[in-house]
Amino acid sequence: MGEIVRGLERALLTRPVPTSDAAVRFLLKTEKGSTKNVAVLLGISQRTVQRWLTTRPGMRRSPSAVHAGLIDEVVRARWQPRVRARQRARAEADGFVLHTRARFGFAAPAGSSDDPRVRLITQYLSGEVARELFAARDAGGGEQQQMVILARALGHAYFRDGGLRAHGLGIAFTDVEFADFSIG
């Protein structure tokens, strides 16, 4: 996962995603206490799930690294679905604030300083940009596609001041160190 996708995921959640034992208990709760359903969900045996949950001394086991990754993926997909939907709708309606540190460069007329440099930028972006980002993520678009969307939006809102100056300035947006989104 890239920094932009991680930032979008963090913005959609109000509480941290459970990890390790809490994640297995969360899955057990979502499957109404059925270790069999959790096992089917993860593609493993029911007995393995029971070993993770047992309280008997000497019988308890922890998930392997492969299983822990699988558990994390399944939990993230099911964690706070209504909250995520509400946050997404709010971002698409009202927009969001992007706080990022990345390398920005320009394609500008001769005589200008167009060398890329790292900048720390905090900028409000419209709901239309949020819709584009979520649509790209839902369609399976990668980090590069999302960087193009953000470069275009930041170019218009930040560098061209909403279209009031620097007409024809092209923005190169690369080397994203972090991208945080504030919604609502």
C-alpha positions, -999 to +999 in steps of 0.1 A: +000+000+000+012+034-009+012+065+013-019+080-004-039+048+001-028+046+038-037+083+043-072+077+028-077+047+050-067+066+082-091+094+073-120+070+070-116+054+104-125+070+138-108+042+159-077+022+153-081-012+136-077-040+161-045-062+159-034-096+170-058-112+196-083-084+194-085-088+157-094-125+160-120-117+187-135-090+164-138-116+136-154-140+161-179-113+171-188-104+135-194-141+128-217-144+158-193-165+179-188-193+152-151-204+150-162-224+119-174-193+101-141-175+110-121-204+097-141-204+064-136-167+061-098-170+066-095-203+046-080-223+075-091-251+098-116-245+126-091-261+150-065-235+142-090-207+151-099-226+183-061-228+193-058-190+189-088-184+212-084-211+239-077-201+275-063-235+285-027-232+296-002-247+271-028-250+243-030-214+232-011-205+199-005-172+182-012-168+145+018-172+122+030-142+102+011-153+071-021-158+091-016-125+109-014-107+075-046-125+063-064-116+096-054-080+092-066-078+056-100-094+065-104-072+096-096-040+077-123-049+051-149-052+079-139-025+104-164+003+108-183+000+075-210+026+083-184+051+097-163+046+066-193+052+043-203+084+063-168+098+061-165+090+024-199+107+017-188+138+037-155+140+018-172+137-015-198+164-006-176+189+014-141+181+003-111+175+025-078+190+036-046+173+023-015+176+044+015+161+025+052+162+022+064+153-013+087+164-041+071+189-064+085+201-097+072+222-126+070+222-163+071+260-169+083+285-195+120+291-199+136+313-173+117+299-143+129+278-115+114+244-122+138+222-102+119+196-081+121+202-044+105+187-012+076+208+000+053+205+030+018+215+018-015+218+036-044+225+012-082+222+010-093+202-020-129+200-033-153+171-031-147+164-068-111+155-061-123+131-033-147+115-057-119+110-082-096+095-056-122+071-042-132+061-078-096+054-087-091+034-055-123+014-061-114+007-097-080-008-085-060+022-097-025+023-082-006+049-063+006+065-095-029+072-108-038+088-074-006+109-075-017+122-109-051+132-095-036+149-065-009+167-087-036+181-109-057+192-079-028+207-060-016+224-092-050+241-096-057+250-059-022+257-045+002+266-073-022+283-097-043+298-069-076+285-082-068+295-118-059+331-110-022+329-118+005+308-134-015+296-163+000+267-182+021+255-152+024+217-151+030+200-117+052+170-111+042+153-078+066+125-067+084+109-037+055+112-013+068+109+023+033+111+038-002+121+029-028+128+056-064+137+048-087+155+072-124+151+065-151+173+080 
